[in-house]
Amino acid sequence: MMSGIRGKDTAPEMLVRRALHARGFRYRIHDRRLPGRPDIVFPSRRAVILVQGCFWHGHDCHLFRWPSSRQEFWRAKIGGNAERDERNADALKGAGWRVLTVWECALKGRTRLPVDAVIDGIAAWLHSDTDDYEISGREGDYGTC
């Protein structure tokens, strides 16, 4: 089952990429030279976007629930993913990159936001000087920078 889970080109990632491209933003994807191979990279803006799945990265939202079977395995797996995310984000920031995290719950589920609002938030962040930003499906977690 786990072998069928995609690590890149996921539906939320593709939605964000297509919408940004339609608005005229040009970017690179999965740049191997950067820590963690960020999903979307804007070299001229020194900015990266990470599109994170709420389950796989342990986000505190309605889309995440600890599995009831093999709890020790899942806590190690998801905890390791979260630690790696933090290390990679810190390495990117240390190298002078700005980091935006878009959580899956912003685009899916009962707390999803309108896609245009998410893309507006991303565009505003790209045009700003804000270092880190996060967009999730919870009330008040998006807007202008």
Secondary structure, 3 states (H helix, E strand, C coil): CHHHCCCCCCHHHHHHHHHHHHCCCCCEECCCCCCCCCCEEEHHHCEEEEEECCCCCCCCCCCCCCCCCCHHHHHHHHHHHHHHHHHHHHHHHHCCCEEEEEEHHHCCCCCCCCHHHHHHHHHHHHHCCCCEEEECCCCCCCCCC
